[in-house]
Amino acid sequence: MVRINEFEKDKGKRSLLANLRASPAMGLKPEDKSMLEFIDFKSCSKDGILTRKDGSYMRFLQVHTTDMYSLDYETQDKYVDAFANFNRVYVLDYKIIALSTRVDTSEQQKYWRHIRQKLERSNNKVDQIQKRAVNGYLSTVIEQEREDDEYQELKFYIVIFGENLKTIKINTRSALLAEQGMLGLTTLNKKQTEDVIYHLNNLNSR
């Protein structure tokens, strides 16, 4: 058992994380590890490039989600060929990640509220009819977001790697060129990257 006076005496010799572990209030032993130590990242740049603890880099590229079952066979074959060509051109290691997240309709809500605000300034009968239609659209997108258990969005990401900052940028350009527009690969910014990492480490979240 760690006594308070012994803890205070040794506190200046340890790091902040070690002090927290050794604190009697925390109830942790000095050898116990924080969950933060199991996360592989040190930092994230504003353009979404992650620095790993071993000094290498990685990045998430989002794949444009497409309902393949709603496409005709010819279009499905084009997507299959595009993915095959991507693997022929981009020969470096990468990972594919699938995440199920709640539907975010904030942008749609913002759009329909803006349209409704413009129509409210008019007394024209046609505009009033359009206003009722806009209210219906707005109610639909709000209800869709509320029913997040029924409406979930499946997102796919390709994770690429690089030994240094220059390499990860070169690999990013190579991946974007290799997909030829069919996969719809896009880079993520810092906020989007942090959201992906959060969901990866909290799989029960929406």
Helices and strands as residue ranges (DSSP letters): H 4-10, G 11-13, H 16-22, G 35-38, E 41-44, E 49-52, E 57-63, G 68-70, H 73-89, E 94-102, H 106-119, H 125-146, E 152-162, H 165-178, E 186-187, H 190-201
